């Protein structure tokens, strides 16, 4: 895109590229059996970690490297009256997609789904969905409504999950025990409907689920034909956690945040995945 492209232009172009991603099959990204995948956790507008991620990935020199981003928005601001600047990081992430359309991939998260559905999420006494829109209007003035519309089109273009040839499932979260009885796994093999994205819908369950039990993960392995899961969604003060020797949970939104690069060709184990986890603090 040109340097004079507006923010709305960037989000709309990134949305188009998301929909036309050559590895996308309906709501699922199907990664090749070569190269490397870099999975992140929730970013929540953490500028420093985002910039470190871009330097680490060096996509201009690494054509076989893929990157997954999710939950980029809704910064944890220091004060109640402070502006949420995560929309700036999100715009840069969309620009990154435009520069490397076949390497940068986004997945739907619960915060982004709540934002586009205009469902309230409250953190530390703030309604972050409303605060986010207020910050965009403050930043863009009379163009704020057009930018928000483009952002929401961007969200609607996100796939729900990714799958690798070495049997790893990548998603923002997974259905928990409460959602499993009614979860419809065919949501990944079709375009998500409005009903899928509403409460009690399959896509909603996929991005909102918590408190995963060993039994729930076993059922999901069978339903989705995978062995391992890498997600975000659940806060991790130390940067990551491992559940039931099957699920890695990453957090990328604080000074102890982490990300996980792994080879798309080699067989993986939970031990090899954990060994590959990298702290952002170790990067320049």
Secondary structure, DSSP 8 states (H G I E B T S, - for coil): --TT--HHHHHHHHHHHHHT-TTEETTEEE--SSSEEEEE-B-TT-HHHHHHHHHHH-GGG-TTEEEEEE-------SSTTS---HHHHHHHHHHHHHHSTTTEEEE--HHHHHHHHT---EETTEEHHHHHHHHHHHHHGGGHHHHHHHHHHHHHT-BSEEE-TTSEEEES----HHHHTT--GGGGGS---HHHHSTTSHHHHHHH--S--HHHHHHHHHHHT-SEEEE--S--TTSEEEETTTEEEEB-SSTT-EEEEEESSS---HHHHHHHEEEGGG--
